[in-house]
Amino acid sequence: MSLQSMTGFARSEAVSGRLRFVWEMRSVNGKGLDLRLRLPPGFDRLETEVRARLAARFNRGNIQVSLNVSGDRAAAVPVVNAEALAIVLSFAEVLKTKIDATPPSIDGLLAIKGVVDLKEPEDSEEDQAAFARAALDALDRGVADLVEARASEGAALRSVLEGHLTTIETLANGIDADPSRSPTNIRQRLEAQVAQLTSAGSLDPERLHMEAVLLAAKADLREELDRLQAHVAAGRELLSKGGPIGRRLDFLAQEFNREANTICSKSNAVSVTANGMELKVVIDQLREQVQNIE
């Protein structure tokens, strides 16, 4: 399966009879699937079906969907508002008694706002069913385009994430190969630390042995480095599978950060600390990008 971003835009349209339908869909990242619909009056009956079709194609993201419906004005029928016309004529009679004015003409009367309205033709049940089919067909095309847009963005993000994983692997290998981690250097540091312990006076041999073991354990980064490499492998496997993996990648980024923090706290060499800090920077970048993955 392809990797999908939660960011995308799509627009689709259709014409049925006298009506034109235009769908616009915008998607951004979100913790879950949040669908926000704007449907014009008369088409709110489609809401349940629209939600079902969107939920079938998307797992996460804040998705805003709007439908604009416009009609053919040529199909509208002019209708005279008899009540409004009567009021205008009555007012004209009153004015005639007060001022010397030319009687209103027919075209002048009809031009007064509210005297003539354009009434949309009444649609049959068959027409309404055809409108609904056309609107939903256009919706399906828009949803397919939105899926494609999110997949295209996801492909770009996958490349970025793979680069971050490679950098993490390189930094972990650099820490593993750091001269400060050689058995000779570790032994020398332990000997220096044990000498500091014994300089204050005599110590119990058993206590001294225990302290040496603790120092050695603190200096060892083997477990953290092994877990980092395992997390890199897990991240690559997730990216290769694709699909809705955003939450698992986010959890993996937290685990990366945990290991980097431990490495920095255990480090007793400037070079290891520097690589550990760089690890934290790259992991933050990884996690930021992961927030956009479905």
Backbone hydrogen bonds in HBPLUS format (Angstrom, degrees):
<---DONOR---> <-ACCEPTOR-->    atom                        ^
c    i                          cat <-CA-CA->   ^        H-A-AA   ^      H-
h    n   atom  resd res      DA  || num        DHA   H-A  angle D-A-AA Bond
n    s   type  num  typ     dist DA aas  dist angle  dist       angle   num
A0243-GLY N   A0002-SER O   3.08 MM 241  5.87 170.0  2.09 123.1 126.1     1
A0294-GLU N   A0004-GLN O   2.89 MM 290  5.65 177.7  1.89 159.5 159.2     2
A0005-SER N   A0150-ARG O   2.91 MM 145  4.85 177.1  1.91 131.2 130.2     3
A0006-MET N   A0292-ASN O   2.75 MM 286  5.52 132.2  1.97 155.8 162.5     4
A0008-GLY N   A0027-SER O   3.06 MM  19  5.09 147.9  2.17 134.8 132.6     5
A0027-SER N   A0008-GLY O   2.89 MM  19  5.09 158.4  1.93 158.3 154.8     6
A0010-ALA N   A0025-MET O   2.96 MM  15  5.19 149.3  2.05 145.6 150.7     7
A0025-MET N   A0010-ALA O   2.87 MM  15  5.19 160.4  1.91 159.6 159.0     8
A0012-SER N   A0023-TRP O   3.07 MM  11  5.25 155.5  2.13 137.3 144.4     9
A0023-TRP N   A0012-SER O   2.74 MM  11  5.25 165.7  1.76 161.0 165.8    10
A0014-ALA N   A0021-PHE O   2.88 MM   7  5.17 145.6  2.00 140.1 148.0    11
A0021-PHE N   A0014-ALA O   2.71 MM   7  5.17 172.0  1.71 161.9 164.9    12
A0016-SER N   A0019-LEU O   2.92 MM   3  5.44 161.8  1.95 154.5 160.6    13
A0019-LEU N   A0016-SER O   2.97 MM   3  5.44 160.3  2.01 140.2 137.5    14
A0072-ASP N   A0018-ARG O   2.83 MM  54  5.16 128.6  2.10 142.2 157.4    15
A0020-ARG N   A0070-SER O   2.79 MM  50  5.30 155.0  1.86 159.9 167.6    16
A0070-SER N   A0020-ARG O   3.04 MM  50  5.30 160.9  2.07 148.1 154.1    17
A0022-VAL N   A0068-ASN O   2.93 MM  46  5.14 150.6  2.01 149.7 157.2    18
A0068-ASN N   A0022-VAL O   2.86 MM  46  5.14 164.7  1.88 148.6 153.9    19
A0024-GLU N   A0066-SER O   3.01 MM  42  5.42 153.9  2.08 151.9 158.0    20
A0066-SER N   A0024-GLU O   2.99 MM  42  5.42 160.9  2.02 154.5 160.7    21
A0026-ARG N   A0064-GLN O   2.92 MM  38  5.20 159.2  1.96 148.5 155.5    22
A0064-GLN N   A0026-ARG O   2.78 MM  38  5.20 160.0  1.82 158.5 162.6    23
A0028-VAL N   A0062-ASN O   3.01 MM  34  5.30 154.3  2.08 138.9 146.8    24
A0062-ASN N   A0028-VAL O   2.86 MM  34  5.30 154.6  1.93 143.3 150.7    25
A0061-GLY N   A0032-GLY O   2.76 MM  29  5.95 151.0  1.84 140.4 136.7    26
A0034-ASP N   A0061-GLY O   2.97 MM  27  6.20 167.9  1.98 145.2 148.4    27
A0063-ILE N   A0034-ASP O   2.85 MM  29  6.14 156.4  1.90 157.0 164.9    28
A0036-ARG N   A0063-ILE O   2.91 MM  27  6.21 166.5  1.93 163.9 164.0    29
A0065-VAL N   A0036-ARG O   2.84 MM  29  6.17 166.8  1.85 163.7 166.3    30
A0038-ARG N   A0065-VAL O   2.82 MM  27  6.27 140.1  1.98 155.2 165.1    31
A0067-LEU N   A0038-ARG O   2.97 MM  29  6.33 155.3  2.03 176.6 173.7    32
A0043-PHE N   A0040-PRO O   3.03 MM   3  5.69 159.6  2.07 141.0 144.6    33
A0046-LEU N   A0043-PHE O   3.03 MM   3  5.73 166.2  2.05 117.2 121.7    34
A0047-GLU N   A0044-ASP O   3.13 MM   3  5.43 168.1  2.14 113.0 116.6    35
A0050-VAL N   A0046-LEU O   2.90 MM   4  6.06 160.8  1.94 161.9 168.4    36
A0051-ARG N   A0047-GLU O   2.91 MM   4  6.11 167.1  1.92 158.5 161.2    37
A0052-ALA N   A0048-THR O   3.05 MM   4  6.25 156.8  2.11 144.7 151.3    38
A0053-ARG N   A0049-GLU O   3.01 MM   4  6.24 158.8  2.05 149.5 154.3    39
A0054-LEU N   A0050-VAL O   3.05 MM   4  6.29 154.6  2.12 151.0 157.8    40
A0055-ALA N   A0051-ARG O   2.89 MM   4  6.02 166.1  1.91 153.5 157.7    41
A0056-ALA N   A0052-ALA O   3.09 MM   4  6.21 137.0  2.29 139.1 149.4    42
A0057-ARG N   A0054-LEU O   3.02 MM   3  5.42 150.2  2.11 109.3 118.1    43
A0058-PHE N   A0054-LEU O   3.06 MM   4  6.22 139.8  2.23 155.5 167.4    44
A0075-ALA N   A0072-ASP O   2.99 MM   3  5.62 152.8  2.07 114.6 122.3    45
A0076-ALA N   A0073-ARG O   3.02 MM   3  5.27 154.9  2.09 106.2 114.2    46
A0077-VAL N   A0119-LYS O   2.84 MM  42  5.13 166.6  1.85 148.2 144.8    47
A0119-LYS N   A0077-VAL O   2.80 MM  42  5.13 173.0  1.80 144.5 142.5    48
A0079-VAL N   A0117-ASP O   2.70 MM  38  5.29 160.1  1.74 161.3 167.4    49
A0117-ASP N   A0079-VAL O   2.89 MM  38  5.29 170.9  1.90 155.9 155.3    50
A0081-ASN N   A0115-VAL O   2.65 MM  34  5.08 173.0  1.65 153.1 155.5    51
A0085-LEU N   A0081-ASN O   2.95 MM   4  6.21 159.5  1.99 157.3 164.0    52
A0086-ALA N   A0082-ALA O   2.95 MM   4  6.11 157.7  2.00 148.4 153.8    53
A0087-ILE N   A0083-GLU O   3.16 MM   4  6.41 153.8  2.23 144.7 151.1    54
A0088-VAL N   A0084-ALA O   3.08 MM   4  6.35 157.3  2.13 147.8 153.6    55
A0089-LEU N   A0085-LEU O   2.94 MM   4  6.19 163.8  1.97 154.8 158.7    56
A0090-SER N   A0086-ALA O   2.94 MM   4  6.06 158.0  1.99 145.8 152.2    57
A0091-PHE N   A0087-ILE O   2.97 MM   4  6.15 155.5  2.03 145.1 151.7    58
A0092-ALA N   A0088-VAL O   2.92 MM   4  6.19 147.9  2.02 144.6 153.9    59
A0093-GLU N   A0089-LEU O   3.02 MM   4  6.35 150.2  2.11 147.4 154.3    60
A0094-VAL N   A0090-SER O   3.14 MM   4  6.47 153.3  2.21 145.0 151.9    61
A0095-LEU N   A0091-PHE O   3.00 MM   4  6.29 158.6  2.05 148.4 154.0    62
A0096-LYS N   A0092-ALA O   3.02 MM   4  6.22 144.0  2.16 143.0 152.4    63
A0097-THR N   A0094-VAL O   3.24 MM   3  5.61 138.5  2.42 105.2 114.9    64
A0098-LYS N   A0095-LEU O   2.98 MM   3  5.16 148.5  2.08 105.0 115.0    65
A0099-ILE N   A0095-LEU O   2.88 MM   4  6.00 160.2  1.92 168.4 171.9    66
A0109-LEU N   A0105-SER O   2.92 MM   4  6.22 157.1  1.97 150.1 155.9    67
A0110-LEU N   A0106-ILE O   2.91 MM   4  6.21 164.4  1.94 155.6 159.8    68
A0111-ALA N   A0107-ASP O   3.06 MM   4  6.08 129.5  2.32 132.8 144.8    69
A0111-ALA N   A0108-GLY O   3.24 MM   3  5.14 133.4  2.47  91.5 104.1    70
A0112-ILE N   A0109-LEU O   3.14 MM   3  5.53 157.2  2.20 108.0 114.9    71
A0115-VAL N   A0112-ILE O   3.10 MM   3  5.82 166.4  2.12 138.4 141.8    72
A0128-GLN N   A0124-SER O   2.99 MM   4  6.32 163.4  2.02 154.7 158.6    73
A0129-ALA N   A0125-GLU O   2.95 MM   4  6.14 154.0  2.02 144.9 151.8    74
A0130-ALA N   A0126-GLU O   2.98 MM   4  6.20 152.5  2.06 144.2 151.6    75
A0131-PHE N   A0127-ASP O   2.86 MM   4  6.17 153.4  1.93 151.7 159.5    76
A0132-ALA N   A0128-GLN O   3.00 MM   4  6.26 159.4  2.05 146.8 151.7    77
A0133-ARG N   A0129-ALA O   3.02 MM   4  6.28 158.3  2.07 147.0 152.5    78
A0134-ALA N   A0130-ALA O   2.99 MM   4  6.18 163.9  2.02 150.0 154.3    79
A0135-ALA N   A0131-PHE O   2.91 MM   4  6.13 161.0  1.95 152.4 157.8    80
A0136-LEU N   A0132-ALA O   2.96 MM   4  6.13 163.0  1.99 150.7 155.0    81
A0137-ASP N   A0133-ARG O   2.87 MM   4  6.02 153.8  1.94 149.1 156.7    82
A0138-ALA N   A0134-ALA O   3.02 MM   4  6.21 157.7  2.07 145.7 151.4    83
A0139-LEU N   A0135-ALA O   2.91 MM   4  6.18 146.0  2.03 139.7 150.2    84
A0140-ASP N   A0136-LEU O   2.94 MM   4  6.22 156.8  2.00 147.8 152.3    85
A0141-ARG N   A0137-ASP O   3.16 MM   4  6.52 154.0  2.24 145.1 151.4    86
A0142-GLY N   A0138-ALA O   2.97 MM   4  6.23 156.1  2.03 148.3 155.1    87
A0143-VAL N   A0139-LEU O   2.79 MM   4  6.09 157.6  1.84 156.7 163.3    88
A0144-ALA N   A0140-ASP O   2.98 MM   4  6.19 158.3  2.03 145.4 151.0    89
A0145-ASP N   A0141-ARG O   3.02 MM   4  6.27 153.0  2.09 143.8 151.0    90
A0146-LEU N   A0142-GLY O   2.86 MM   4  6.14 149.2  1.96 146.2 155.3    91
A0147-VAL N   A0143-VAL O   2.88 MM   4  6.14 156.3  1.93 151.5 157.6    92
A0148-GLU N   A0144-ALA O   3.04 MM   4  6.27 156.2  2.10 142.8 149.2    93
A0149-ALA N   A0145-ASP O   2.88 MM   4  6.13 152.6  1.96 144.9 152.6    94
A0150-ARG N   A0146-LEU O   2.91 MM   4  6.12 161.4  1.94 151.0 155.5    95
A0151-ALA N   A0147-VAL O   2.88 MM   4  6.07 148.7  1.98 144.5 153.9    96
A0152-SER N   A0148-GLU O   2.90 MM   4  6.09 151.9  1.98 145.9 153.0    97
A0153-GLU N   A0149-ALA O   3.08 MM   4  6.34 162.0  2.12 146.8 151.2    98
A0154-GLY N   A0150-ARG O   2.83 MM   4  5.97 145.9  1.95 137.0 147.8    99
A0155-ALA N   A0151-ALA O   2.87 MM   4  6.13 144.9  1.99 145.4 153.3   100
A0156-ALA N   A0152-SER O   3.31 MM   4  6.66 153.8  2.38 143.4 149.2   101
A0157-LEU N   A0153-GLU O   2.99 MM   4  6.31 155.9  2.05 148.1 155.2   102
A0158-ARG N   A0154-GLY O   2.83 MM   4  6.02 149.4  1.92 146.5 155.0   103
A0159-SER N   A0155-ALA O   3.31 MM   4  6.58 154.5  2.38 142.5 147.1   104
A0160-VAL N   A0156-ALA O   3.25 MM   4  6.61 154.6  2.32 143.1 149.8   105
A0161-LEU N   A0157-LEU O   2.83 MM   4  6.11 165.4  1.85 159.2 162.6   106
A0162-GLU N   A0158-ARG O   2.89 MM   4  6.07 160.3  1.93 151.4 156.8   107
A0163-GLY N   A0159-SER O   3.09 MM   4  6.30 149.0  2.19 139.5 147.7   108
A0164-HIS N   A0160-VAL O   3.03 MM   4  6.43 149.9  2.12 147.0 155.3   109
A0165-LEU N   A0161-LEU O   2.95 MM   4  6.26 158.8  1.99 153.0 158.4   110
A0166-THR N   A0162-GLU O   3.00 MM   4  6.23 154.7  2.07 145.6 152.1   111
A0167-THR N   A0163-GLY O   3.02 MM   4  6.27 154.0  2.08 145.0 152.0   112
A0168-ILE N   A0164-HIS O   2.91 MM   4  6.20 158.6  1.96 151.7 157.4   113
A0169-GLU N   A0165-LEU O   2.95 MM   4  6.17 160.1  1.99 147.9 153.3   114
A0170-THR N   A0166-THR O   2.90 MM   4  6.14 156.9  1.96 147.5 153.9   115
A0171-LEU N   A0167-THR O   2.91 MM   4  6.16 162.2  1.94 153.5 157.6   116
A0172-ALA N   A0168-ILE O   2.91 MM   4  6.11 159.1  1.96 150.2 156.4   117
A0173-ASN N   A0169-GLU O   2.93 MM   4  6.16 155.6  1.99 148.1 154.7   118
A0174-GLY N   A0170-THR O   2.90 MM   4  6.15 146.4  2.01 141.9 152.0   119
A0175-ILE N   A0171-LEU O   2.93 MM   4  6.28 151.4  2.02 148.5 155.3   120
A0176-ASP N   A0172-ALA O   2.95 MM   4  6.19 157.8  2.00 146.0 152.6   121
A0177-ALA N   A0173-ASN O   2.93 MM   4  6.12 146.7  2.04 143.6 152.0   122
A0178-ASP N   A0175-ILE O   3.18 MM   3  5.06 157.2  2.23  99.6 106.5   123
A0181-ARG N   A0178-ASP O   2.93 MM   3  5.70 166.6  1.94 126.2 130.7   124
A0182-SER N   A0179-PRO O   3.08 MM   3  5.47 170.3  2.09 117.8 119.3   125
A0186-ILE N   A0182-SER O   2.94 MM   4  6.19 166.7  1.96 164.1 168.5   126
A0187-ARG N   A0183-PRO O   2.89 MM   4  6.00 158.3  1.93 145.6 151.5   127
A0188-GLN N   A0184-THR O   2.95 MM   4  6.19 158.9  2.00 149.4 155.3   128
A0189-ARG N   A0185-ASN O   2.96 MM   4  6.19 158.0  2.01 149.3 154.8   129
A0190-LEU N   A0186-ILE O   2.94 MM   4  6.17 159.5  1.99 148.6 154.7   130
A0191-GLU N   A0187-ARG O   2.83 MM   4  6.06 157.4  1.88 150.1 156.6   131
A0192-ALA N   A0188-GLN O   2.99 MM   4  6.21 154.8  2.06 144.3 150.7   132
A0193-GLN N   A0189-ARG O   2.91 MM   4  6.16 156.0  1.96 149.0 155.8   133
A0194-VAL N   A0190-LEU O   2.79 MM   4  6.00 157.9  1.84 152.3 158.5   134
A0195-ALA N   A0191-GLU O   2.93 MM   4  6.06 153.0  2.00 142.5 150.1   135
A0196-GLN N   A0192-ALA O   3.12 MM   4  6.42 145.4  2.24 139.2 147.6   136
A0197-LEU N   A0193-GLN O   3.12 MM   4  6.46 146.8  2.23 140.3 149.2   137
A0197-LEU N   A0194-VAL O   3.03 MM   3  4.99 116.8  2.45  92.4 108.4   138
A0198-THR N   A0194-VAL O   2.97 MM   4  6.31 152.4  2.05 152.1 159.2   139
A0199-SER N   A0195-ALA O   2.97 MM   4  6.00 132.3  2.21 141.5 153.2   140
A0201-GLY N   A0198-THR O   3.17 MM   3  5.50 156.8  2.22 107.9 114.9   141
A0207-ARG N   A0204-ASP O   2.96 MM   3  5.16 114.4  2.40 103.5 119.6   142
A0208-LEU N   A0204-ASP O   2.84 MM   4  6.11 157.0  1.89 157.8 165.7   143
A0209-HIS N   A0205-PRO O   2.87 MM   4  6.07 156.6  1.92 147.3 153.1   144
A0210-MET N   A0206-GLU O   3.01 MM   4  6.24 155.1  2.07 144.0 150.6   145
A0211-GLU N   A0207-ARG O   2.96 MM   4  6.22 158.8  2.00 150.9 156.0   146
A0212-ALA N   A0208-LEU O   2.99 MM   4  6.21 156.3  2.05 147.9 154.5   147
A0213-VAL N   A0209-HIS O   3.00 MM   4  6.27 153.6  2.07 147.1 154.0   148
A0214-LEU N   A0210-MET O   3.02 MM   4  6.31 157.4  2.07 148.7 154.5   149
A0215-LEU N   A0211-GLU O   2.93 MM   4  6.19 158.6  1.97 150.6 156.2   150
A0216-ALA N   A0212-ALA O   2.95 MM   4  6.15 156.8  2.00 146.0 152.5   151
A0217-ALA N   A0213-VAL O   2.90 MM   4  6.14 155.6  1.96 147.9 154.8   152
A0218-LYS N   A0214-LEU O   2.95 MM   4  6.15 155.9  2.01 147.3 153.6   153
A0219-ALA N   A0215-LEU O   3.05 MM   4  6.24 148.3  2.15 143.3 151.5   154
A0220-ASP N   A0216-ALA O   3.18 MM   4  6.32 125.8  2.49 138.7 151.5   155
A0220-ASP N   A0217-ALA O   3.27 MM   3  5.26 142.5  2.42  95.8 106.2   156
A0225-LEU N   A0221-LEU O   2.94 MM   4  6.12 165.8  1.96 164.2 168.5   157
A0226-ASP N   A0222-ARG O   2.90 MM   4  6.06 157.5  1.95 151.1 157.7   158
A0227-ARG N   A0223-GLU O   2.93 MM   4  6.15 156.4  1.99 148.7 155.1   159
A0228-LEU N   A0224-GLU O   2.93 MM   4  6.18 151.2  2.02 143.6 151.9   160
A0229-GLN N   A0225-LEU O   3.06 MM   4  6.32 161.1  2.10 147.9 151.9   161
A0230-ALA N   A0226-ASP O   2.96 MM   4  6.22 151.3  2.05 143.1 151.6   162
A0231-HIS N   A0227-ARG O   2.83 MM   4  6.06 152.6  1.90 149.1 156.3   163
A0232-VAL N   A0228-LEU O   2.93 MM   4  6.23 152.2  2.01 148.2 155.9   164
A0233-ALA N   A0229-GLN O   3.05 MM   4  6.32 160.2  2.09 146.5 151.1   165
A0234-ALA N   A0230-ALA O   2.93 MM   4  6.20 154.0  2.00 144.5 152.1   166
A0235-GLY N   A0231-HIS O   2.83 MM   4  6.05 154.5  1.90 148.4 155.2   167
A0236-ARG N   A0232-VAL O   2.99 MM   4  6.28 158.9  2.04 151.4 156.4   168
A0237-GLU N   A0233-ALA O   3.01 MM   4  6.23 152.0  2.09 144.3 152.2   169
A0238-LEU N   A0234-ALA O   3.00 MM   4  6.25 156.5  2.06 147.8 153.6   170
A0239-LEU N   A0235-GLY O   3.03 MM   4  6.27 161.8  2.06 149.8 154.5   171
A0240-SER N   A0236-ARG O   2.98 MM   4  6.17 148.8  2.08 143.1 151.5   172
A0241-LYS N   A0237-GLU O   3.08 MM   4  6.33 144.0  2.22 143.9 152.9   173
A0242-GLY N   A0238-LEU O   2.95 MM   4  6.18 157.5  2.00 153.8 160.0   174
A0245-ILE N   A0243-GLY O   2.92 MM   2  5.76 121.2  2.27 115.4  98.9   175
A0249-LEU N   A0245-ILE O   2.95 MM   4  6.17 156.6  2.01 158.9 166.4   176
A0250-ASP N   A0246-GLY O   2.94 MM   4  6.16 149.5  2.03 146.0 154.7   177
A0251-PHE N   A0247-ARG O   3.02 MM   4  6.32 156.2  2.07 147.1 152.6   178
A0252-LEU N   A0248-ARG O   2.96 MM   4  6.17 155.0  2.02 142.9 150.1   179
A0253-ALA N   A0249-LEU O   2.90 MM   4  6.17 149.3  1.99 145.1 153.1   180
A0254-GLN N   A0250-ASP O   3.15 MM   4  6.50 146.0  2.27 142.7 151.3   181
A0254-GLN N   A0251-PHE O   3.12 MM   3  5.13 121.2  2.48  94.2 108.7   182
A0255-GLU N   A0251-PHE O   3.10 MM   4  6.49 150.1  2.19 145.7 153.8   183
A0256-PHE N   A0252-LEU O   2.89 MM   4  6.24 153.8  1.96 150.7 158.2   184
A0257-ASN N   A0253-ALA O   3.05 MM   4  6.27 159.2  2.09 144.1 149.1   185
A0258-ARG N   A0254-GLN O   2.98 MM   4  6.26 148.0  2.08 143.2 152.1   186
A0259-GLU N   A0255-GLU O   3.13 MM   4  6.44 159.8  2.17 152.0 155.2   187
A0260-ALA N   A0256-PHE O   3.01 MM   4  6.30 160.0  2.06 152.6 158.7   188
A0261-ASN N   A0257-ASN O   2.95 MM   4  6.13 157.3  2.00 148.2 153.9   189
A0262-THR N   A0258-ARG O   3.12 MM   4  6.39 155.7  2.18 144.0 150.3   190
A0263-ILE N   A0259-GLU O   2.94 MM   4  6.20 159.3  1.99 151.7 157.2   191
A0264-CYS N   A0260-ALA O   3.04 MM   4  6.27 162.0  2.08 149.6 153.8   192
A0265-SER N   A0261-ASN O   2.97 MM   4  6.22 152.7  2.05 145.6 153.4   193
A0266-LYS N   A0262-THR O   2.93 MM   4  6.11 146.7  2.04 149.1 157.7   194
A0267-SER N   A0263-ILE O   2.95 MM   4  5.90 134.7  2.16 144.2 155.8   195
A0273-THR N   A0269-ALA O   3.02 MM   4  6.30 163.2  2.05 156.0 161.0   196
A0274-ALA N   A0270-VAL O   2.91 MM   4  6.12 155.3  1.97 149.9 156.6   197
A0275-ASN N   A0271-SER O   3.10 MM   4  6.36 160.2  2.14 144.2 148.7   198
A0276-GLY N   A0272-VAL O   2.84 MM   4  6.05 151.6  1.92 146.7 155.8   199
A0277-MET N   A0273-THR O   2.86 MM   4  6.13 153.3  1.93 150.7 156.8   200
A0278-GLU N   A0274-ALA O   3.01 MM   4  6.27 155.0  2.08 145.0 152.1   201
A0279-LEU N   A0275-ASN O   2.84 MM   4  6.08 146.3  1.95 142.1 151.9   202
A0280-LYS N   A0276-GLY O   3.11 MM   4  6.45 151.5  2.20 142.7 149.0   203
A0281-VAL N   A0277-MET O   3.15 MM   4  6.51 149.8  2.25 144.3 151.9   204
A0282-VAL N   A0278-GLU O   3.05 MM   4  6.35 166.9  2.07 156.1 158.1   205
A0283-ILE N   A0279-LEU O   2.87 MM   4  6.06 158.5  1.92 153.5 160.3   206
A0284-ASP N   A0280-LYS O   3.00 MM   4  6.14 152.0  2.08 142.0 148.9   207
A0285-GLN N   A0281-VAL O   3.08 MM   4  6.42 153.6  2.15 145.8 153.0   208
A0286-LEU N   A0282-VAL O   2.87 MM   4  6.16 152.9  1.94 146.9 154.9   209
A0287-ARG N   A0283-ILE O   2.88 MM   4  6.12 163.0  1.91 151.0 154.9   210
A0288-GLU N   A0284-ASP O   2.96 MM   4  6.14 152.4  2.04 145.2 152.7   211
A0289-GLN N   A0285-GLN O   3.18 MM   4  6.42 156.6  2.24 146.7 151.4   212
A0290-VAL N   A0286-LEU O   2.96 MM   4  6.19 149.6  2.06 148.0 157.5   213
A0292-ASN N   A0289-GLN O   3.08 MM   3  5.76 162.0  2.11 117.3 122.6   214
A0293-ILE N   A0290-VAL O   2.98 MM   3  5.31 167.2  2.00 116.4 120.5   215
